[in-house]
């Protein structure tokens, strides 16, 4: 038994030493600093687990078992289970339904709103604040402002983090619908008057026009991909919340995780902006979704372009509901008044 124990200890030691070299490079590449040795050790343990997850994904990708790649990103030292889950306390059934006419059934084969400047620049929420649902809500509003008014002025996400308590909980949870509700009642100022800091602060007064107060129209898309396609084609970028367990380590490909949660509320952790749809050269359809993960140039694996995530849509209904949407009722869209059914 002692020999076995010594052998196993040696294996663990070799693995840790190998990981330590990668760990040192990771800390340099992403300028990671920890306040105490205990804190660094904690994050190193998480980093090692994520390296094993990345290695397992690489094997599956080479075998053709998955269509996406995971790699070392700035989130590789963060336990994905610690990402704040989004609150869905709002009764979304009461949202107005988005309906389209028969004339709007003929949608383009592909569309990408990035091509006409309707999509805001990729934002970087940082690693200390899960602000994705704020960015998604604000991104949908900014897209509509550009489409209808050709106004591309960015709006303040930091104001929503600091001030929308009651609807959200700062960096520790909230939701797209809750954020839109807040903006509809209170408005949101321009970003220049309330710059982004990536952490919670005390709510303070904002200068400039409060956009959206008493002006927003938003609703829920019917539970079908056909209606989702119409919404993206005829309305514009729409906000979505998803089970985002693989997003922090995602580095490319069409993201499809058959193991994601099929429970509506359990793993909804990320929000983004659907900015288009297309298909790969081999005919695999996907949605183009922008997240607020920033542009990391420290490694070749994770670039600004790759922060546009791809989600496969040509699976059966069960996988579709689990993999892409946070169950379809969480789709929210800023829309033109004629689409709102009272």
C-alpha positions in Angstrom: 0.0 0.0 0.0 2.9 2.4 0.8 4.4 1.8 -2.7 1.1 2.6 -4.3 0.7 5.8 -2.2 4.2 7.0 -3.1 3.6 6.3 -6.8 0.3 8.2 -6.8 1.9 11.1 -4.9 4.7 11.2 -7.5 2.1 11.4 -10.4 0.3 14.2 -8.7 3.6 16.1 -8.1 4.6 15.7 -11.8 1.2 17.0 -12.9 1.3 19.9 -10.6 4.8 20.9 -11.7 3.7 20.8 -15.3 0.7 23.0 -14.5 2.8 25.4 -12.5 4.7 26.4 -15.6 1.5 27.1 -17.5 0.2 28.9 -14.4 3.2 31.2 -14.3 2.6 32.1 -18.0 -1.1 32.6 -17.3 -0.4 35.1 -14.5 1.9 37.1 -16.7 -0.3 37.0 -19.8 -3.4 38.2 -17.9 -1.6 40.3 -15.2 -3.1 38.2 -12.4 -2.2 39.2 -8.9 -3.4 37.6 -5.6 -3.3 39.2 -2.1 -2.2 36.2 -0.2 -0.5 32.8 -0.9 -3.7 31.1 0.3 -5.7 33.0 -2.3 -3.3 32.1 -5.1 -3.3 28.5 -4.1 -7.1 28.4 -4.2 -7.2 29.9 -7.7 -4.3 27.6 -8.8 -6.4 24.6 -7.8 -9.3 25.9 -9.9 -6.9 26.6 -12.8 -5.7 22.9 -12.7 -9.2 21.6 -12.9 -9.9 23.9 -15.8 -6.8 22.7 -17.6 -8.1 19.1 -17.4 -11.4 20.3 -18.7 -9.7 22.0 -21.6 -7.6 18.8 -22.3 -10.8 16.7 -22.3 -12.5 19.1 -24.7 -9.4 18.9 -27.0 -9.7 15.2 -27.2 -13.5 15.4 -28.0 -12.9 18.1 -30.6 -10.3 16.1 -32.5 -12.6 13.1 -32.5 -15.4 15.3 -33.8 -17.6 14.7 -30.7 -18.0 18.5 -30.1 -17.9 21.4 -32.5 -16.3 24.0 -30.1 -12.9 24.6 -28.5 -12.0 25.6 -25.0 -8.8 27.2 -24.0 -7.0 29.3 -21.4 -8.7 32.7 -21.0 -8.6 35.3 -18.3 -11.4 33.4 -16.6 -9.4 30.1 -16.3 -8.7 30.7 -12.6 -12.3 31.2 -11.7 -14.7 28.5 -10.5 -17.6 28.6 -13.0 -20.0 27.5 -10.3 -19.2 30.8 -8.5 -20.5 32.9 -11.3 -23.6 34.7 -10.0 -26.8 33.1 -11.3 -29.4 35.4 -12.8 -32.6 36.1 -11.0 -35.8 35.5 -12.9 -38.3 36.8 -10.3 -40.1 38.9 -12.9 -43.3 37.2 -14.1 -42.2 37.0 -17.7 -45.6 35.5 -18.8 -47.0 39.0 -18.4 -44.6 40.4 -21.0 -46.2 41.4 -24.3 -45.8 38.8 -27.1 -44.0 39.7 -30.2 -45.9 38.6 -33.3 -45.0 38.9 -37.0 -47.2 39.1 -40.0 -47.3 36.5 -42.8 -45.6 38.9 -45.1 -42.6 38.7 -42.8 -42.1 35.0 -43.2 -39.5 35.3 -46.0 -36.4 36.1 -44.0 -32.8 36.4 -45.4 -30.7 33.3 -45.5 -28.2 35.0 -43.3 -27.9 38.3 -41.5 -25.2 40.0 -39.5 -26.1 43.4 -37.9 -22.4 44.0 -37.2 -22.0 44.9 -40.9 -24.1 48.1 -40.7 -22.8 49.5 -37.3 -26.0 48.6 -35.4 -24.0 46.5 -32.9 -22.1 48.2 -30.1 -18.4 47.5 -29.8 -17.5 44.4 -27.8 -17.4 45.4 -24.1 -15.2 44.0 -21.4 -17.1 43.5 -18.1 -13.9 42.3 -16.3 -13.6 39.4 -14.0 -15.0 40.9 -10.8 -18.5 41.7 -11.9 -21.0 39.5 -13.8 -22.6 42.4 -15.6 -23.5 40.5 -18.8 -27.3 41.1 -18.3 -26.8 44.8 -18.0 -24.6 44.9 -21.2 -27.2 42.8 -23.1 -30.1 45.0 -22.1 -28.2 48.2 -22.9 -26.8 46.7 -26.1 -30.3 46.0 -27.4 -31.4 49.6 -26.7 -28.3 51.0 -28.3 -28.9 48.8 -31.4 -32.5 50.1 -31.7 -31.3 53.7 -31.3 -28.9 53.2 -34.2 -31.4 51.5 -36.4 -34.2 54.1 -35.8 -32.2 57.3 -35.2 -28.6 56.5 -36.4 -27.5 57.4 -32.8 -24.6 55.2 -31.7 -23.8 57.0 -28.4 -23.0 54.3 -25.7 -25.1 54.1 -22.5 -24.0 53.6 -18.9 -23.8 50.1 -17.6 -22.1 51.3 -14.4 -25.2 53.4 -13.6 -27.3 50.3 -13.7 -24.9 48.3 -11.5 -24.9 51.0 -8.9 -28.5 52.2 -9.0 -30.9 49.4 -10.1 -31.2 47.7 -6.7 -34.7 46.5 -6.1 -34.7 45.0 -9.6 -31.1 43.7 -9.6 -28.3 43.0 -7.0 -25.3 44.9 -8.4 -22.6 42.5 -9.5 -24.2 39.6 -7.7 -27.2 38.7 -9.8 -30.1 40.2 -11.7 -31.6 39.8 -15.2 -32.3 41.3 -18.6 -36.0 41.8 -18.0 -35.4 43.3 -14.5 -32.9 45.7 -16.1 -35.3 46.8 -18.9 -38.0 47.3 -16.3 -35.7 49.6 -14.4 -34.7 51.6 -17.5 -38.3 51.9 -18.5 -39.1 53.5 -15.2 -35.9 55.5 -14.5 -33.9 55.8 -17.7 -30.2 55.3 -18.2 -27.6 58.1 -18.8 -24.9 58.3 -21.4 -21.8 56.3 -20.7 -19.5 59.4 -20.6 -21.4 60.8 -17.6 -21.1 57.6 -15.6 -18.1 55.5 -16.8 -17.7 51.8 -16.3 -15.6 50.6 -13.4 -16.3 46.9 -13.3 -17.3 46.8 -9.7 -20.2 48.0 -7.5 -20.1 51.6 -6.3 -22.4 54.0 -4.5 -25.3 55.3 -6.7 -24.7 58.9 -7.6 -26.4 61.5 -9.8 -25.9 61.3 -13.6 -25.7 64.1 -16.1 -27.2 64.1 -19.6 -30.4 62.8 -21.0 -32.0 59.8 -19.3 -32.6 57.4 -22.2 -35.6 55.0 -22.2 -37.7 56.4 -19.4 -41.3 55.9 -20.4 -40.2 55.1 -23.9 -39.3 51.4 -24.1 -41.2 48.7 -25.8 -40.1 45.1 -25.2 -41.6 41.7 -25.1 -41.2 38.0 -25.4 -40.7 36.0 -28.6 -43.0 33.0 -29.3 -41.3 29.7 -28.6 -40.0 28.8 -32.1 -36.8 29.4 -34.0 -38.8 30.7 -36.9 -40.1 33.6 -34.8 -36.6 34.2 -33.4 -35.2 34.4 -36.9 -37.9 36.9 -37.9 -37.1 39.0 -34.8 -33.4 39.2 -35.6 -34.1 39.9 -39.3 -36.8 42.5 -39.0 -36.3 44.1 -35.6 -32.6 43.8 -34.9 -30.2 42.5 -32.3 -32.1 40.9 -29.3 -31.0 40.2 -25.8 -30.8 36.6 -24.5 -29.9 34.8 -21.2 -28.3 31.3 -21.3 -26.7 28.5 -19.4 -23.2 29.8 -19.9 -21.1 27.2 -18.2 -18.6 26.8 -21.2 -18.5 30.5 -22.2 -15.6 31.6 -19.9 -13.2 29.1 -21.5 -14.6 29.2 -25.0 -12.1 30.0 -27.7 -13.8 29.1 -31.0 -16.2 26.9 -33.0 -20.0 26.4 -32.8 -20.8 26.1 -29.1 -23.0 23.1 -28.3 -23.0 21.5 -24.9 -25.4 18.5 -24.6 -24.7 18.4 -20.9 -26.1 21.8 -20.1 -28.9 22.3 -17.6 -32.5 21.6 -18.7 -33.9 23.4 -15.7 -35.1 26.9 -16.3 -33.4 28.6 -13.4 -30.5 26.5 -12.3 -27.6 27.5 -14.5 -28.7 30.8 -16.2 -25.5 32.7 -15.7 -24.7 34.7 -18.9 -26.5 37.2 -21.1 -25.6 38.4 -24.6 -26.9 40.0 -27.8 -28.0 38.0 -30.8 -26.6 40.0 -33.7 -27.3 37.6 -36.6 -27.4 34.0 -37.9 -25.6 32.1 -40.6 -24.3 28.6 -41.3 -20.9 27.0 -41.6 -19.4 25.7 -44.8 -20.6 22.2 -44.0 -24.2 23.4 -43.4 -24.3 23.7 -39.6 -26.6 26.5 -38.7 -25.7 28.9 -35.9 -26.7 32.1 -34.1 -24.1 34.9 -33.8 -24.1 36.1 -30.2 -22.0 38.9 -28.7 -21.0 38.8 -25.1 -19.2 41.3 -22.9 -16.0 39.3 -22.5 -13.7 41.8 -24.0 -10.8 41.4 -26.4 -7.9 39.6 -24.8 -4.7 39.9 -26.9 -2.3 38.1 -24.5 -2.9 34.8 -26.2 -3.7 34.0 -29.8 -6.5 31.7 -28.7 -8.9 34.4 -27.6 -9.3 37.5 -29.7 -11.8 40.2 -30.2 -13.4 38.4 -33.1 -13.9 35.2 -31.2 -15.8 37.0 -28.5 -18.7 36.7 -30.9 -20.0 33.2 -29.8 -21.6 30.7 -32.1 -24.5 28.6 -31.0 -25.7 25.7 -33.1 -29.4 25.5 -33.9 -29.8 22.4 -36.0 -30.3 20.0 -33.1 -33.5 18.4 -32.0 -35.8 20.4 -29.8 -34.6 19.0 -26.5 -31.0 20.0 -27.2 -32.0 23.3 -28.7 -33.9 24.3 -25.5 -31.0 23.3 -23.4 -28.0 24.4 -25.4 -28.9 27.8 -26.8 -31.7 29.5 -25.1 -32.2 29.9 -21.4 -35.5 28.4 -22.4 -37.1 30.5 -25.0 -39.3 32.6 -22.6 -36.2 34.5 -21.5 -35.7 36.0 -25.0 -36.3 39.7 -24.7 -36.3 42.2 -27.6 -36.4 45.9 -27.9 -38.9 46.3 -30.6 -40.9 48.6 -32.8 -44.4 49.4 -31.3 -46.2 47.7 -34.2 -44.9 44.4 -33.0 -46.3 44.7 -29.5 -49.5 42.9 -29.0 -51.4 44.4 -26.0 
